[in-house]
Amino acid sequence: MSQDFRSVWANCLRVIRAEVGEQSFRTWFMPIVPVELQGKVLTIQVPSVYFYEYLEEQYVEELKRAIYQELGPEGRLEYSVVVDQGNAQAPPRAMHLPPARKAAPGTPAAAPGPARGYTGTGAPAVPPRAGGAPARGYAGAAGSGAAAAVAAPAVTLRNPFDAAKTMDRNIVPSQLNDSYTFENYVEGDCNRLARSAGLAVANKPGTTAFNPLMVYGGVGLGKTHLVQAIGNHIKVTNAEKFVLYVSAEKFTNQFIESLQRNAVQDFANFYLLVDVLILDDVQFLANKGKTQEMFFHIFNHLHQGGRQIIMTSDRPPRELSGLEDRLLSRFKWGLTADVQSPDFETRIAIIQNKAEQSGMEITPQVVEYLAHSVPTNVRELEGVLVSLMAQSSLNRRDIDLEMAKQALRHIIEEVEAEVNVDFIQKTVADYFGVAVGLLKEKTRKKEIVTARQVAMYFTKEFTSHSLKTIGFHFGGRDHATVIHSVQTVSDLIDSDHKFKAQIMELRKKFAPR
């Protein structure tokens, strides 16, 4: 029975929806329109070249798995990209993007046209497999309205450590994301030590006192960006060095597979070829005794040979449980640097940097709103910006405060109910009968000073902002002024019954409903 292109794409969407978040699904997959199905080739229409590029960069694996499940191993995906939205007199114009593969060095050029068994990403349609999803493919980017050219690995290996059999480490990609660089890694008080140490390692890998370099911190704070920036810098400045980025989970899965194939020696030999080993999320080695033993021997060999070891973790070594003491002691040989949640100023800089890179125009009001609303997670903050960029592009509308609030509503819980600095300042100013702008001025009038101190007091109580950030919102005052204000209000509450009653009345306006 012949398949209908609409039902094929509907089935693909069901597969994709189960793998991506609801917000991502609505933003990046709902606008897609299926166009036709010819044999095993499904064509879908996307609203812009940027939209196409983003799908290729972020969701290539989800698309491949969906196509494989629906059309089998010979299935592939092609794009019809809208390049002119048209108007009442002229219909939209679209550009067809067939997949294109760059020939590997030293190999004959591929015949024109799409390669059989490949998706529109230029990567094989790979079935889901036990133990994790297939490795992310090599995504291309369309430029100047041209079709995307997608690079395939120079050599297809059954396992990356098969390279050890030929002792040729040049046939294995480093698994680094080229977009992670020091240039677009925003420095602040939250990450200054880690970034400085990372740059020192990147300039002189294996020869500094920072070996190993352990970077730790919470989720979404930029650890992976930093360590991959180190790897990318080394690849540019020391092209002869073999840099390898691998997650601890993937390292474990490779080791288990080598045990099953009786190829443990090949596995070890491969990792002993590495000049710079970047192991992400080392905490996942916990309670995996044999994997830890293998990593222990690899670590020793690389370290003794002057090779650089870089690791990330969600906590400092002393708090890592389930890891052998001998391994933990080696983690402490070099430098351990933490990455903390960015302060308000750093979040502002991150937003402005990301917007500039993406060619976005965002008003200061929107920038401040975003920085207020996403106070801890850089990854989440970047996700909001990507969503705003997509909505702006799709709707042909400038990014404004209302659009930002709509984008945040699906990502940040209870944004509308959040007690923020602006709300506190306005509420306190109205209560004391002063203009809200005066709270940020240098005037020393008693009624304004009192209102300012009370607003600082409630900002300290009802928000997670640092003292430095609170001072920034009150005319750029320093943290000592904030401390003094909070203490003054506390003292007055204890000594002045009328003032205490006013504070209790105001507090009801900020208490959770």
PLY file of the C-alpha trace (Angstrom):
ply
format ascii 1.0
element vertex 513
property float x
property float y
property float z
element edge 512
property int vertex1
property int vertex2
end_header
0.00 0.00 0.00
1.40 3.39 -1.00
2.17 5.85 1.78
0.77 9.38 1.91
3.33 12.12 2.59
1.06 13.76 5.17
0.62 10.58 7.21
4.36 9.83 6.96
5.25 13.25 8.36
2.53 12.98 11.04
4.08 9.69 12.20
7.54 11.29 12.16
6.23 14.12 14.34
4.97 11.62 16.91
8.46 10.13 17.16
10.12 13.56 17.38
7.63 14.91 19.92
8.56 12.11 22.32
12.24 13.13 22.15
12.23 16.94 22.27
10.66 19.35 24.75
7.16 20.67 24.10
8.39 24.24 23.57
11.04 23.10 21.07
8.47 20.96 19.28
6.06 23.88 18.89
8.79 26.28 17.81
10.75 24.11 15.37
8.46 21.34 14.12
4.88 22.62 14.09
5.65 25.24 11.37
7.01 22.53 9.02
4.73 21.54 6.13
5.13 18.19 4.31
5.32 18.67 0.53
5.69 15.32 -1.21
6.88 11.73 -0.94
8.70 10.22 -3.91
9.71 6.65 -3.22
11.66 6.85 0.03
12.37 10.59 -0.18
10.18 12.84 1.97
10.29 16.58 1.21
9.28 19.08 3.88
8.96 22.86 3.62
10.54 25.13 6.25
9.92 28.90 6.51
13.49 30.19 6.15
17.13 29.31 5.54
17.88 30.09 9.18
15.15 27.64 10.20
16.72 24.97 7.99
20.19 25.60 9.40
18.96 25.39 12.97
17.20 22.06 12.37
20.39 20.70 10.82
22.51 21.87 13.75
20.26 20.91 16.64
17.82 18.18 15.59
19.60 16.14 12.94
19.54 12.93 15.00
15.86 13.21 15.92
14.98 13.69 12.25
17.14 10.75 11.17
15.59 8.41 13.71
12.07 9.45 12.75
12.75 8.96 9.04
14.39 5.59 9.68
11.46 4.38 11.76
8.91 5.49 9.17
10.69 4.84 5.83
13.40 2.34 6.74
17.16 2.42 6.12
16.76 3.81 2.59
14.59 6.70 3.72
15.89 10.23 3.46
14.71 13.77 4.02
14.95 16.77 1.73
14.01 20.40 2.30
12.03 23.03 0.47
13.11 26.35 2.00
10.96 29.47 1.66
13.21 32.32 0.50
10.45 34.84 -0.31
7.23 34.99 1.69
5.40 36.57 -1.24
2.40 38.92 -0.97
-1.19 39.27 -2.11
-0.13 39.35 -5.77
2.76 36.84 -5.73
2.89 33.44 -4.05
5.79 32.45 -1.78
8.99 31.27 -3.49
10.87 28.25 -2.17
14.32 26.81 -2.78
14.81 23.03 -2.92
17.80 21.78 -0.91
18.91 18.27 -1.80
21.62 16.77 0.41
25.21 17.28 -0.67
28.26 15.41 0.61
31.83 16.60 0.54
34.18 13.93 -0.68
36.70 12.75 1.89
40.31 13.73 1.18
41.92 11.32 -1.21
38.64 9.76 -2.39
36.83 10.14 -5.72
34.09 12.76 -5.85
30.58 11.46 -5.33
28.21 11.34 -8.27
25.82 14.28 -8.56
22.56 14.12 -6.69
21.63 12.80 -3.26
23.42 9.74 -1.94
21.23 6.68 -1.48
20.38 5.88 2.12
21.13 9.40 3.39
18.85 11.96 5.01
18.84 15.60 3.97
21.54 16.09 6.57
24.01 14.14 4.48
24.38 11.60 7.29
23.22 7.97 7.21
19.71 7.23 8.38
20.65 5.50 11.62
18.25 3.30 13.57
17.82 3.71 17.33
19.99 1.27 19.25
20.23 0.06 22.79
22.63 1.93 25.01
22.02 5.38 23.60
21.43 7.36 20.45
23.90 7.32 17.58
26.66 9.93 17.59
25.57 13.32 16.30
26.11 13.73 12.58
28.06 16.37 10.73
25.64 19.19 9.94
26.14 21.68 7.15
25.03 25.29 6.95
23.46 26.96 3.96
25.08 30.22 2.95
23.96 33.00 0.63
20.94 31.01 -0.47
23.00 28.06 -1.66
22.36 24.42 -0.87
24.00 23.12 2.28
27.24 21.20 1.81
27.63 18.57 4.50
30.94 17.04 5.47
31.07 13.32 6.25
33.85 11.74 8.34
36.96 10.97 6.31
36.76 7.31 7.26
33.79 5.38 8.62
34.86 3.34 11.63
32.86 0.62 13.27
34.27 1.93 16.55
36.50 4.99 16.97
39.17 2.97 18.77
39.62 0.81 15.68
42.05 3.58 14.76
44.46 2.08 17.28
44.90 -0.95 15.03
46.38 1.24 12.31
47.95 3.68 14.80
46.42 6.45 12.72
44.76 8.93 15.03
44.11 11.41 12.21
41.09 9.47 10.98
39.12 10.11 14.16
37.27 13.43 14.61
37.81 15.28 17.88
34.04 15.46 18.57
34.37 19.18 19.32
31.74 21.79 18.52
33.53 24.51 16.53
31.11 27.17 17.80
32.51 26.87 21.34
35.38 29.36 21.53
37.00 31.70 24.03
35.85 34.63 21.92
32.17 33.95 22.59
32.63 32.75 26.18
31.63 35.72 28.33
33.88 36.26 31.34
32.55 37.40 34.71
33.22 37.03 38.41
31.42 33.68 38.21
33.96 32.02 35.89
37.10 34.18 35.82
39.44 31.64 37.46
38.21 28.75 35.32
38.49 30.77 32.09
41.99 32.05 32.93
43.19 28.55 33.76
41.55 27.19 30.62
43.31 29.76 28.45
46.66 28.92 30.06
46.09 25.23 29.33
44.98 25.99 25.77
48.21 27.93 25.10
50.53 25.34 26.71
48.73 21.99 26.94
50.41 19.48 29.21
53.17 21.84 30.37
51.41 23.97 33.01
50.70 23.13 36.64
47.03 22.82 35.65
47.19 19.14 34.70
44.65 17.80 35.21
42.27 20.74 34.98
38.95 20.03 36.69
36.07 22.44 36.03
32.98 21.94 38.16
29.62 23.66 38.57
25.88 23.23 38.20
23.90 22.40 35.08
23.89 24.91 32.23
26.64 27.21 33.54
29.06 26.85 30.62
31.44 24.05 31.68
31.15 22.21 28.37
31.55 25.45 26.42
34.76 26.27 28.30
36.45 22.88 27.96
35.53 22.62 24.28
36.88 26.14 23.76
40.18 24.86 25.17
40.13 21.96 22.72
39.28 24.16 19.74
42.05 26.63 20.63
44.59 23.79 20.81
43.45 22.42 17.44
44.08 25.84 15.85
47.42 26.58 17.53
48.79 23.01 17.81
47.37 21.25 14.79
49.66 18.24 15.27
48.07 17.38 18.63
45.26 14.84 18.82
42.44 16.41 20.85
39.50 14.23 21.88
36.30 15.28 23.63
34.16 12.50 25.11
31.47 12.32 27.75
32.00 9.93 30.68
28.82 8.14 29.64
30.12 7.55 26.11
33.52 6.49 27.47
31.73 3.90 29.63
29.60 2.63 26.74
32.67 2.27 24.52
34.46 0.34 27.25
31.50 -2.02 27.75
31.33 -2.60 23.99
35.05 -3.36 23.89
34.52 -5.98 26.62
31.76 -7.58 24.57
33.97 -7.64 21.46
37.08 -8.84 23.33
38.76 -5.63 22.16
39.78 -4.04 25.47
43.38 -3.65 24.31
42.25 -1.80 21.19
40.17 0.49 23.40
43.12 1.24 25.68
45.57 1.68 22.80
43.28 4.22 21.17
43.03 6.42 24.25
46.78 6.20 24.77
47.19 7.97 21.40
45.42 11.09 22.69
47.41 14.28 23.38
44.55 16.21 25.00
41.73 14.24 26.60
38.57 16.14 27.57
36.24 14.02 29.71
32.86 15.63 30.35
30.66 14.83 33.39
33.18 12.63 35.16
30.66 12.03 37.96
29.00 9.42 35.70
31.93 7.09 36.36
30.61 6.62 39.91
30.13 2.97 40.97
31.52 1.64 37.67
34.53 -0.21 39.05
36.02 -1.70 35.88
35.54 1.52 33.91
37.23 3.49 36.69
40.14 1.05 36.68
40.59 1.47 32.93
40.41 5.26 33.22
42.90 5.17 36.10
45.50 3.45 33.90
44.80 5.75 30.94
45.04 8.78 33.23
48.40 7.64 34.61
49.86 6.96 31.18
48.73 10.29 29.71
49.81 12.32 32.72
53.25 10.70 32.89
53.69 11.34 29.19
52.98 15.07 29.57
49.59 14.84 27.88
46.83 17.22 28.99
43.76 15.94 30.85
40.67 18.15 31.24
37.53 17.11 33.10
34.18 18.54 34.12
31.94 17.60 37.01
28.77 18.83 38.64
30.54 19.04 42.02
34.07 19.35 43.44
36.21 16.18 43.75
35.78 16.03 47.53
32.02 15.62 47.07
32.18 12.95 44.36
30.91 9.70 45.81
31.26 6.28 44.22
34.75 7.01 42.84
37.90 5.22 44.01
40.18 7.19 46.36
43.20 6.68 44.09
41.28 8.28 41.22
40.06 11.19 43.35
43.59 11.86 44.58
44.78 12.22 40.99
41.98 14.63 40.19
43.53 16.92 42.81
47.02 16.89 41.28
46.30 19.92 39.11
43.79 22.74 39.44
40.14 22.53 40.41
38.16 25.61 39.34
34.46 26.26 39.80
31.94 27.93 37.51
29.13 29.64 39.40
25.79 31.09 38.43
26.36 34.35 36.52
25.54 37.60 38.27
23.19 40.14 36.71
25.90 42.05 34.85
27.32 38.86 33.36
23.86 37.73 32.26
23.39 41.08 30.54
26.73 40.61 28.75
25.80 37.03 27.73
22.50 38.17 26.23
24.11 41.06 24.36
26.92 38.83 23.10
24.54 36.13 21.90
22.27 38.69 20.25
25.21 40.31 18.45
26.45 36.94 17.16
22.98 36.11 15.85
22.36 39.52 14.33
19.45 40.16 16.69
18.35 43.60 17.87
17.05 43.60 21.45
16.11 46.70 23.40
17.75 47.30 26.80
14.35 46.83 28.44
14.01 43.31 27.02
17.63 42.48 27.84
17.10 43.44 31.48
13.83 41.50 31.65
15.51 38.35 30.34
18.46 38.75 32.71
16.05 39.11 35.64
13.87 36.18 34.65
16.56 33.55 34.04
18.92 34.08 36.97
20.92 30.84 37.11
21.06 28.77 33.93
23.05 30.07 30.94
21.85 27.23 28.70
18.24 28.09 29.48
18.95 31.75 28.81
20.38 30.91 25.38
17.35 28.72 24.69
15.06 31.68 25.34
17.07 33.79 22.90
16.86 31.10 20.21
13.09 30.89 20.71
12.77 34.69 20.44
14.87 34.70 17.29
12.69 32.03 15.71
9.46 33.84 16.60
10.83 37.14 15.32
11.83 35.51 12.03
8.61 33.57 11.56
6.28 36.42 12.50
8.34 39.18 10.88
8.11 41.15 14.09
10.66 42.94 16.23
11.48 41.40 19.59
9.63 43.34 22.29
8.79 42.86 25.96
5.49 41.11 25.25
7.19 38.57 22.97
9.82 37.94 25.66
7.13 37.29 28.25
5.36 34.88 25.93
8.61 33.00 25.28
9.39 32.78 28.99
5.92 31.61 29.94
6.67 28.15 28.56
10.16 27.93 30.02
10.19 29.67 33.37
7.55 28.64 35.87
5.32 31.38 37.22
7.12 34.28 35.54
4.04 36.46 35.78
3.82 35.87 39.53
7.51 36.52 40.11
8.39 39.26 42.58
11.16 41.17 40.80
13.10 44.35 41.43
10.87 46.51 39.23
7.73 45.37 41.01
9.26 45.97 44.45
10.52 49.43 43.51
7.17 50.51 42.08
5.17 49.12 45.01
7.38 50.76 47.65
7.55 54.07 45.76
3.75 54.18 45.44
3.34 53.35 49.13
5.61 56.19 50.24
4.31 58.59 47.59
7.57 59.18 45.72
8.54 58.80 42.06
10.07 55.39 41.37
12.92 57.00 39.42
14.07 58.86 42.52
14.98 55.55 44.19
17.90 55.38 41.77
19.00 59.00 42.17
21.60 60.41 44.59
19.15 62.62 46.49
19.37 62.48 50.31
15.82 63.65 51.10
14.63 61.67 54.10
11.41 60.31 52.56
13.28 59.11 49.45
16.14 57.59 51.44
13.62 55.68 53.58
11.74 54.39 50.53
15.02 53.35 48.86
16.20 51.50 51.97
12.88 49.69 52.33
12.94 48.69 48.63
16.47 47.32 49.04
15.36 45.44 52.17
12.49 43.71 50.34
14.63 43.04 47.26
17.12 41.23 49.50
14.29 39.26 51.11
12.19 38.32 48.08
14.72 37.85 45.27
17.85 35.78 44.81
19.93 38.73 43.61
23.38 39.30 45.07
24.12 42.47 47.04
26.12 43.76 44.10
23.20 43.22 41.73
20.74 44.89 44.09
23.00 47.93 44.29
23.19 48.01 40.50
19.40 48.39 40.32
19.39 51.28 42.74
21.57 53.69 40.81
24.78 51.65 40.79
25.33 51.69 44.56
27.88 49.32 46.08
27.15 46.27 48.21
28.10 48.13 51.42
25.25 50.59 50.84
22.83 47.68 50.42
24.05 46.07 53.65
23.64 49.38 55.49
20.12 49.85 54.13
19.01 46.34 55.12
20.45 46.77 58.60
18.84 50.20 59.03
15.39 48.83 58.16
15.89 45.86 60.50
16.83 48.19 63.37
13.82 50.43 62.75
11.49 47.41 62.76
12.77 46.56 66.23
12.58 50.10 67.62
9.67 51.84 65.84
6.22 50.21 66.12
4.65 52.49 63.48
7.44 51.69 61.00
7.09 47.97 61.79
3.37 48.13 60.95
4.18 49.78 57.60
6.68 47.02 56.76
4.17 44.30 57.66
1.57 45.96 55.45
3.99 46.17 52.54
5.17 42.59 53.01
1.65 41.33 52.26
2.04 42.72 48.74
5.11 40.55 48.11
4.26 37.37 50.04
3.34 34.35 47.88
-0.33 34.27 47.05
0 1
1 2
2 3
3 4
4 5
5 6
6 7
7 8
8 9
9 10
10 11
11 12
12 13
13 14
14 15
15 16
16 17
17 18
18 19
19 20
20 21
21 22
22 23
23 24
24 25
25 26
26 27
27 28
28 29
29 30
30 31
31 32
32 33
33 34
34 35
35 36
36 37
37 38
38 39
39 40
40 41
41 42
42 43
43 44
44 45
45 46
46 47
47 48
48 49
49 50
50 51
51 52
52 53
53 54
54 55
55 56
56 57
57 58
58 59
59 60
60 61
61 62
62 63
63 64
64 65
65 66
66 67
67 68
68 69
69 70
70 71
71 72
72 73
73 74
74 75
75 76
76 77
77 78
78 79
79 80
80 81
81 82
82 83
83 84
84 85
85 86
86 87
87 88
88 89
89 90
90 91
91 92
92 93
93 94
94 95
95 96
96 97
97 98
98 99
99 100
100 101
101 102
102 103
103 104
104 105
105 106
106 107
107 108
108 109
109 110
110 111
111 112
112 113
113 114
114 115
115 116
116 117
117 118
118 119
119 120
120 121
121 122
122 123
123 124
124 125
125 126
126 127
127 128
128 129
129 130
130 131
131 132
132 133
133 134
134 135
135 136
136 137
137 138
138 139
139 140
140 141
141 142
142 143
143 144
144 145
145 146
146 147
147 148
148 149
149 150
150 151
151 152
152 153
153 154
154 155
155 156
156 157
157 158
158 159
159 160
160 161
161 162
162 163
163 164
164 165
165 166
166 167
167 168
168 169
169 170
170 171
171 172
172 173
173 174
174 175
175 176
176 177
177 178
178 179
179 180
180 181
181 182
182 183
183 184
184 185
185 186
186 187
187 188
188 189
189 190
190 191
191 192
192 193
193 194
194 195
195 196
196 197
197 198
198 199
199 200
200 201
201 202
202 203
203 204
204 205
205 206
206 207
207 208
208 209
209 210
210 211
211 212
212 213
213 214
214 215
215 216
216 217
217 218
218 219
219 220
220 221
221 222
222 223
223 224
224 225
225 226
226 227
227 228
228 229
229 230
230 231
231 232
232 233
233 234
234 235
235 236
236 237
237 238
238 239
239 240
240 241
241 242
242 243
243 244
244 245
245 246
246 247
247 248
248 249
249 250
250 251
251 252
252 253
253 254
254 255
255 256
256 257
257 258
258 259
259 260
260 261
261 262
262 263
263 264
264 265
265 266
266 267
267 268
268 269
269 270
270 271
271 272
272 273
273 274
274 275
275 276
276 277
277 278
278 279
279 280
280 281
281 282
282 283
283 284
284 285
285 286
286 287
287 288
288 289
289 290
290 291
291 292
292 293
293 294
294 295
295 296
296 297
297 298
298 299
299 300
300 301
301 302
302 303
303 304
304 305
305 306
306 307
307 308
308 309
309 310
310 311
311 312
312 313
313 314
314 315
315 316
316 317
317 318
318 319
319 320
320 321
321 322
322 323
323 324
324 325
325 326
326 327
327 328
328 329
329 330
330 331
331 332
332 333
333 334
334 335
335 336
336 337
337 338
338 339
339 340
340 341
341 342
342 343
343 344
344 345
345 346
346 347
347 348
348 349
349 350
350 351
351 352
352 353
353 354
354 355
355 356
356 357
357 358
358 359
359 360
360 361
361 362
362 363
363 364
364 365
365 366
366 367
367 368
368 369
369 370
370 371
371 372
372 373
373 374
374 375
375 376
376 377
377 378
378 379
379 380
380 381
381 382
382 383
383 384
384 385
385 386
386 387
387 388
388 389
389 390
390 391
391 392
392 393
393 394
394 395
395 396
396 397
397 398
398 399
399 400
400 401
401 402
402 403
403 404
404 405
405 406
406 407
407 408
408 409
409 410
410 411
411 412
412 413
413 414
414 415
415 416
416 417
417 418
418 419
419 420
420 421
421 422
422 423
423 424
424 425
425 426
426 427
427 428
428 429
429 430
430 431
431 432
432 433
433 434
434 435
435 436
436 437
437 438
438 439
439 440
440 441
441 442
442 443
443 444
444 445
445 446
446 447
447 448
448 449
449 450
450 451
451 452
452 453
453 454
454 455
455 456
456 457
457 458
458 459
459 460
460 461
461 462
462 463
463 464
464 465
465 466
466 467
467 468
468 469
469 470
470 471
471 472
472 473
473 474
474 475
475 476
476 477
477 478
478 479
479 480
480 481
481 482
482 483
483 484
484 485
485 486
486 487
487 488
488 489
489 490
490 491
491 492
492 493
493 494
494 495
495 496
496 497
497 498
498 499
499 500
500 501
501 502
502 503
503 504
504 505
505 506
506 507
507 508
508 509
509 510
510 511
511 512
